[in-house]
């Protein structure tokens, strides 16, 4: 059994939720050190932002409970929700206009500790 120690969320991150989920799925259930290594070696746009978020969650856990050892923490819950879409118009041939949707996402990471 494990309990959630700390939580952090990044909102309105540019990039689609589908692409961010590819990165989040790689770290779910992993220990913090292993997750940081995976994110550092992943060549995806979202990986850098998720690594920054993971560092923030670890800092939140240490701030909340100074006696906690970061090596004992693992990614308890991690999920990506779709954010708003910025709608833009792109000129097209013969006077038409194509609609462009610039997607955003919200990423939440929760750390747990083995009991």
C-alpha positions as CSV (number, residue, x, y, z in Angstrom):
1,X,0.0,0.0,0.0
2,X,1.3,3.5,-0.8
3,X,0.2,7.0,0.0
4,X,0.4,10.2,-2.1
5,X,3.0,12.5,-0.7
6,X,2.9,15.5,-3.1
7,X,1.2,16.8,-6.2
8,X,2.0,19.3,-9.0
9,X,0.2,20.3,-12.2
10,X,1.3,22.2,-15.2
11,X,-1.6,23.8,-17.1
12,X,-1.9,25.1,-20.7
13,X,1.3,23.5,-21.9
14,X,1.6,23.9,-25.7
15,X,1.4,20.6,-27.4
16,X,-1.2,17.9,-27.8
17,X,-2.3,15.7,-24.9
18,X,-1.8,12.6,-27.1
19,X,1.9,13.4,-27.6
20,X,2.4,14.2,-23.9
21,X,0.8,10.9,-22.9
22,X,3.5,9.0,-24.8
23,X,6.1,10.5,-22.4
24,X,3.9,10.2,-19.2
25,X,3.3,6.5,-19.9
26,X,7.0,5.9,-19.8
27,X,7.5,7.2,-16.2
28,X,4.2,6.1,-14.5
29,X,5.0,3.7,-11.6
30,X,8.8,4.3,-11.8
31,X,11.0,5.6,-9.0
32,X,11.9,9.3,-9.1
33,X,15.6,8.8,-10.1
34,X,14.7,6.4,-12.8
35,X,11.9,8.7,-14.1
36,X,14.3,11.6,-14.2
37,X,16.8,9.6,-16.2
38,X,14.2,8.5,-18.7
39,X,13.0,12.1,-19.2
40,X,16.5,13.4,-19.6
41,X,17.2,10.9,-22.4
42,X,13.9,11.2,-24.2
43,X,13.8,13.3,-27.3
44,X,10.3,14.6,-27.1
45,X,9.1,18.2,-26.7
46,X,7.0,17.3,-23.7
47,X,9.8,15.5,-21.9
48,X,11.7,18.6,-20.8
49,X,8.5,20.1,-19.4
50,X,7.5,16.9,-17.6
51,X,11.1,16.7,-16.1
52,X,10.7,20.2,-14.8
53,X,7.3,19.2,-13.4
54,X,8.8,16.1,-11.7
55,X,11.5,18.2,-10.1
56,X,8.8,20.5,-8.8
57,X,6.8,17.6,-7.3
58,X,10.0,16.4,-5.5
59,X,10.6,19.9,-4.2
60,X,7.0,20.0,-3.0
61,X,7.5,16.7,-1.1
62,X,10.7,17.9,0.5
63,X,9.1,21.2,1.4
64,X,6.1,19.5,3.0
65,X,8.2,16.9,4.9
66,X,11.9,17.8,5.2
67,X,12.8,14.3,6.6
68,X,11.7,12.6,3.4
69,X,14.3,10.8,1.3
70,X,13.7,11.5,-2.5
71,X,15.1,8.1,-3.3
72,X,12.1,6.4,-1.6
73,X,9.5,8.3,-3.8
74,X,7.9,6.9,-7.0
75,X,5.5,8.3,-9.5
76,X,2.2,7.2,-8.0
77,X,-0.2,8.8,-10.5
78,X,0.5,10.7,-13.7
79,X,-2.1,11.8,-16.3
80,X,-2.6,14.2,-19.1
81,X,-5.9,16.1,-19.8
82,X,-6.7,18.1,-22.9
83,X,-6.6,21.9,-22.4
84,X,-8.1,24.6,-24.5
85,X,-7.4,24.9,-28.2
86,X,-6.2,28.2,-29.8
87,X,-8.1,28.6,-33.0
88,X,-6.3,30.3,-35.9
89,X,-7.1,30.9,-39.5
90,X,-4.6,30.1,-42.3
91,X,-5.1,31.6,-45.8
92,X,-5.9,28.9,-48.4
93,X,-6.1,28.9,-52.2
94,X,-9.0,30.6,-54.1
95,X,-9.9,32.9,-51.2
96,X,-10.7,30.1,-48.8
97,X,-9.4,29.8,-45.2
98,X,-8.2,26.7,-43.4
99,X,-8.7,26.4,-39.6
100,X,-5.7,25.6,-37.5
101,X,-6.1,24.3,-33.9
102,X,-3.1,24.8,-31.7
103,X,-3.7,22.3,-28.9
104,X,-2.7,22.6,-25.2
105,X,-2.7,20.1,-22.3
106,X,-2.7,19.9,-18.5
107,X,-0.3,17.4,-16.9
108,X,-0.6,16.2,-13.3
109,X,2.0,14.2,-11.4
110,X,1.5,12.7,-7.9
111,X,4.3,11.1,-6.0
112,X,3.8,8.2,-3.6
113,X,6.0,6.6,-0.9
114,X,6.1,2.8,-0.2
115,X,4.9,2.0,3.2
